[in-house]
Amino acid sequence: MRSLNLDQLRALLEVVGRGSFSAAARHLNLTQPAISLQIRELERRFGVRLIERLGKQAHATAPGRALVEAAQRIFSECALADTAMQRFCEGWIGHVHIATTLSAMIYRLPPILSKVRLDHPGIDLVVSNTPSPQSVANILLNKVDLALVNLPVEDKQLKITPLCAESLVAIFPAGTKNVPDAITPDYVERQALLVEQPSSAAHALVLGWLSGHASSLRPPMPLGTIEALKSAVASGLGIAIVPEVAVAMHMSDFIVRPLRPALTRTLALIEHRNKPNEPALEIVRDALLTLQAAESVEPGPARRRRRN
């Protein structure tokens, strides 16, 4: 069966709505024979009479009324399609999906995303929080466009751009006495340690730093997020090892100390090497690369603190 002809359906709606072929023809700027032909084509297609004449008046038959109702729904959906497409003709630039670690989402991305949104409202920006291994998989499957991950990451299909090194520091409740200037694994083994949940990359990083002390270390208390760790430390439940950026705005709430030996991780931007470089993607990528420039000119809060 041939596809429905929207012009024929429009003619049917006008004839039924206006009650005559001539009125429908005038409204559609067509001749009356042209309208009559469109109705006959519809009737031939479905094999039923759609319009009956009573004098000069045209009325829908029962099949005609059913088709009118279906046609109204069709034109309503067409209007929605027009509206959906119109936005892509009025300043739309593109769609970009970013995957990111939770700590980058909380502590690094808000000002960058806000600026992109203000400067480029025509970009559809979607952000999801996923662990680094999942972000890598999603980039390779083209489910996301860009991702912020913690290194190491290796895959020949990926373009990997290191952005900034993140130092981890130890935090203590404000007012804790006799805290050393630098925190060693030997010192931590005598404390109540709070750590991120085992599924986090930081959990393995911290336990690796404590390697060789696990036998005498109290079982650490796992919590869901860095913010949960900070709240628990502030409540006096123990100490935690967190990224320095997580306490940059809350230095007075904790005693913050560097680790010895130092413990760092690197935040990187990854994308598929074969990803087409569309305008929206380029804008968002350039915005994320400002993390690289910011790191080169801004000393970390703990480093600034040690200078004072």
N, C-alpha and C positions, 0 to 999 in steps of 0.2 A: 504494500500500500504506500502511495506517495506521502511525503511529509505534509503536514498541515501548512496551508498558505495563510500567513497572518493577515494579508490584505483581504482575503475572502472572509476571515473571521471578523475583521473590523467592519466589513460591509454588512455582515449579519447583525452585529451589535447595533449599527446605526439604523438599519431598516426596522428592527424590532423596537429600538428605543424611540424612534421618531414616528413610527407607525406608517411609513410610506416609503416606496422606492425613490420617488422624486425628491423628498426631503433629505433622504440619505445621500442621494447623488449631489445635491447642492452643497451639503455640509462637507463632503469629501472632495468636492471640486471635480466630479466625474459626470459622465452622461448616465442617464437612467438605463440605457441598454447595457452599459458596462457593469453597473450594479447588478442588474438582472442576470448577467452572465456569471458573475462571481457566486451568486446564490445558487444558480443551476449547477455550477462546478462542485460546490459543497454537497448539494443533494445527490449528485452523481457519485461523488466519492463515498458517501455513507449509505447510499441506496434507500434513503427515506426522504419524505417531504419535510422541509424545515419551516416554510412560510406558507400561510394560506391567506387569500384575499377575501375580504368581506366588503364589497363595494370598493371605495377608494382606500380603505384601511388595510394594512398588512399586519398580520398577527403570527406569532410563533406557534407552531404545533407543539405537541408534547416532546418529540425529539428535538425540536428547535429550541425549546426552553432549556432542555438539558445541555444542549451545546452552547447556548448563551452563557449559562452558569460556568461551564468549563472554560469558555473563552475569556470570561472576566477574570478567572483565576490565572489564566495564561498571561493576560496583559498585565495583571498585577505583578507577576513574577518578572515579566519583561521590564517593568518600571524599576523593580529592585535591582535587576542586572544593570540597567542604565545608571542608577545611582551608585552602585558598587564600582563601576568602571569610570564614572565621572571623576572620582577622587584621584585616579591615576593620571588624569589629564590636567589637574589643577595643583601643580607644585609637588607632586609625589616624586621622590627621588629613588626610593628602593626599600628593600626589606633586608635587615641584618639581624642574625641570631648569634648572640654571644653566650658561650658557656664560661663559667668562672669558678674559681675556688671560693669558698665561703668567706675566708679572711679578705681576699681581694674585693669581693662584693661589698663587704661591710666597711673596710677601712681605706680603700684606694679608689674604687670606681664612682662613688656618688657624685663628686664634683665634675668628673669627666662626663658621665652620662647626662648630668643636668645641663652642661654646656652644649653637648650634642643636641639634646632635645630643644633647647632654646634657639640655637643657631640654625638648626636644620629640622624644622617641624615636619618636613616632607619625608623624613626617614622613619619607617616602621622599625622600631628597635625592640627586640625581644631578648631578655636576659634570663638564663637559667643557671642554678647552682648545681654543679656536678663534680664529683671527685676527678682528679686529673686523669686517671686511666680511662674513665668513662668519657671524658671530654675528648681524649685522643681518638677513641673508637668512633665517637659521633662526628668528628672532623673527617675521618677516613670514609665514613658512610654518607657524607654530605648532609648530615642532619643539622649541623650547626656550621656557621660561616667562619667564626673566629673563636679562639679559646685562650683563656689565661690559665696556665698550669704551673705546677711546681716541677722543676727539673730534678732528676734526669728524665728525658724523653728522647727516644731514638726511633725514627722511621724515615726511610728514604723518600716517602711520599709527602712528608711534612716540611714546610718551611718554618724553622724555629728561630725566634728572635728573643734572646735574653733581654729582660727589661730592668730588673733591679734585684740586688741581693737583699734578703731579709734576715737581719740578725735576730736571734732568739735571746730573750733575757729572762731572768728569774724575777718574780714579783712576790712580795711579802705584804702582810697586812700593815697598814700605816701604824707606826708606833712600835714595831718589833725591835727589840733591843739586840745590840751586838751582832748586827748583820755584817759579814765580811764585805770588803770592797769588790771582790769577785767571787763567783760561786763555782765551786768545783764538784765533780761527781762524789768525792768523799764527803763533802758537806751535805749534799742532797740526800745521801743514803741515811742520814740521821734525822731527816725531816719527814713530815706527812706530805707526800707529793700528790698533786692533782694533775691529771693529764686529760687530753682530748680522748674521745672514744677510740677503740682499737681500729675502726675502719678509716680513721683519718690518717693522712700522710704524716702529720706532726707526731702522732703516737709512736710510730716506728722510728722517727728521727730522734725523738727524745730518748727512747729506750736504747737506741744505738749509741747515743752519747754517753749513756750510763753503763754501757757494756763493760763487764768485768766486775760490776758492783751489784749485779742482780741478786746474788745469793744473800747478801745482807740487807738489800733494800726492802723497806716495807712495801707490801702490795699497793701500787698507786691506785687512787680513786678515779675511775674514768667518768668524765662528764661530756655532755653532747657538743658544746660549742665553746669558743674562746670567751664569749660573754658570760657563759655559765661558770667558766673557770674564774673569771675576774670577780664575779659575785661571790663565789665560794671563798676565794682568798680574802676578800673584803670582810666576810663573815667570820674569819679566823679559823677556817677548816684546814688550812695548810698553805703550802706554797705552790706555785705553778710556773712552768716554763712556756712562754708565749712569744709570738712575734713582737718585736719592739714597736712596730707601727700600731699594735693593738692598744698600747698604753700611752701613745704620744699625746693624747688630749686629756689624759687622766693621771699625770705624773704625781700630783699631790695626793691621790687616793691610795697610792701604794709606795712601798720602798722598792725601787727598781735597781737591779744589779746585772752587770754583764756576766757572761759565762766564761770560765777558763778550763779547758780550751774553748775557744769561740765556736759557736754553733750557728751555721747560716744555711739558708736555702735560697734558691734563685727562682724568681717569678719570670715566666716567659710567655710570649705570644706565639701561638701556633696557628697555622692555616694550611690547607691543602695546596701543594705546589701547582696544581692544575686548575685552581679556582679562577674563573674569569674575574678580571679586575673591574667591576662595575663602579659607578660613581659613589653610591651609598657605602659600599664596602671600603672604598678608598678613604672616605671621610672618617668612618668609624675607626679604621685601622690607624690612621694618622693621629686620631684622638688618643687611642690606647698607647701609641708610641711615645706620648708625652710623659708616660711613667718612666721611660728610659732617661729623658732629659732631666726630669725632676730629681731623679736619684743622683745625677752627676753634680748637682749644685746644692742639694739640701742635706746637711748632715743629720743623722738620726737623733732623736730626742735623748737617748741614753748617752750618745757621744757628746752632745751639747751639755748634758748635765754633768758629765765628768770633767768638762772644762771649767765649770763654774766653781 
